[in-house]
Amino acid sequence: MAEQLKVEGAELRLIRLAGLLHDTGHGPFSHVSEASLDWFGDKEKLKPEQKEHKIHEAVTAEIIRTDPELCQIIPDAERESVIQLLGNGYGRSVLKQIVSGPLDADKQDYLLRDSYFCGVQYGHYDLAQLQRSLVLPDPDGDLMIDEDGVHAVEQFVLAKYYMTANIYRHRVRLITDQMITRAIRLGIESDNLEPMKRLYTFDGTAGFIRNYQKWDDARFMETFSPVHGSPPGPKSGAMLRRLRERKLLKEVFKDPIGKPYHSKSWETLRGLHKRAADTLSKAVAQRVAAYLTEQLGLKHENAIDPDFVIAHSYGIKSARESSRNDEEGILVNVKPAPQPFTDESTLFKSINEQYSDNFVVVFAPIEWPNPDTKDALRARWKEPIRSMIQEEWGRTKT
């Protein structure tokens, strides 16, 4: 991208460093760690500039700033420039847009890479044509595409949409992500595991960074759910053992938020403040656990543990909304003035931006009595669980 846009010299080196270093703040299980870092981060101890960004981005900045090996090979001023570029931007606008924007190199890479490694075709698009379409009419202005590149961008945006709908929001992906996140919550809040707490409670100190960089997926699993011996935390260990043995939670409920209910409270379910959403999720989990225990005829000693029931909501943006990144649109270089891509694309003008999919789901630690009847059971449980969610929503709001 940089070469296509005639970015050279020190700017090219800066972009290369930013590309190499932009995800160094990810912990075990990469993006899955973000929710736990944001939840447990000690924001009272963070510097003002660290509070401006997501926790994993603040961790990335501290690693770039303090890592001994990086300090040896990259000058201080250059590391600070990389940190600024990954944050609010540095120098010309195009540098930030190559690294993080609606057409950035990261998206161009991961769509093709993830499509290949998942064995699907959803993420394919014409990379060469897309990059040939990139233009920079004003060296100090915004990255744009030329008029002939509209169809290439349409293909790229649709690839992103289809990968999100079919891979990134796939049921099994959602379940495993939520199981890891819940295991971390249980390890810190129920099992009182000090090593896990230290790992996820970012306080902006050098000690946190030194410890954080010692952890990866393998060490996490072997520490908190060892193959041999008992785990240090009974609840977190049990959840992680389920992952290790592929005894995944089951989706017992799924429903769209909004239609066909036309209930304002239901439609705004995803808009809850995270602490209020947590209260709602726990209340729903309590009721669903008791309900499923009764429905499945489980004895008291085998009753479903509410801590292992997860109520979760998620959304899939419309293809039109997916064409933007943090409200920053893709511009087409047309005369007399550049226009938004969604106005120049006949295809995207025909897409209603409101056509987004939002769902609420419930996962539970059950085994289907008979796999052939699971759809019938889900159908039988749907209205009771839906009513539980709506009732608890009403209590949360009041």
Salt bridges, closest charged atoms under 4 A:
GLU11 OE1 - ARG92 NH2 2.76
ASP23 OD2 - HIS22 NE2 3.19
ASP23 OD1 - HIS26 ND1 3.85
GLU34 OE2 - HIS26 NE2 3.15
GLU34 OE2 - HIS31 ND1 2.66
GLU34 OE2 - HIS56 NE2 3.71
ASP42 OD2 - LYS45 NZ 3.71
GLU52 OE1 - HIS53 NE2 3.96
GLU57 OE1 - HIS53 ND1 3.91
GLU62 OE2 - ARG65 NH1 2.74
ASP76 OD1 - ARG79 NH1 2.95
GLU78 OE2 - ARG13 NE 2.52
GLU80 OE2 - ARG65 NE 2.82
ASP104 OD2 - LYS107 NZ 2.83
ASP106 OD2 - HIS22 NE2 3.61
ASP109 OD1 - ARG113 NH2 2.94
GLU154 OE1 - HIS151 ND1 2.97
ASP177 OD2 - ARG173 NE 2.62
GLU189 OE2 - ARG185 NE 3.09
GLU245 OE1 - LYS247 NZ 3.46
ASP255 OD1 - LYS382 NZ 3.28
ASP255 OD2 - ARG386 NE 2.83
ASP278 OD1 - ARG185 NH2 3.25
ASP278 OD2 - LYS282 NZ 3.54
ASP305 OD2 - LYS235 NZ 3.04
ASP307 OD2 - LYS235 NZ 2.43
GLU327 OE1 - ARG324 NH2 3.77
GLU353 OE1 - ARG320 NE 3.94
GLU353 OE2 - ARG324 NH2 2.94
GLU367 OE1 - LYS250 NZ 3.77
ASP375 OD1 - ARG378 NH1 3.17
GLU383 OE1 - ARG386 NH1 2.58
GLU391 OE1 - ARG287 NH1 2.86
GLU392 OE2 - ARG287 NH1 3.05
GLU392 OE2 - ARG395 NH1 2.74
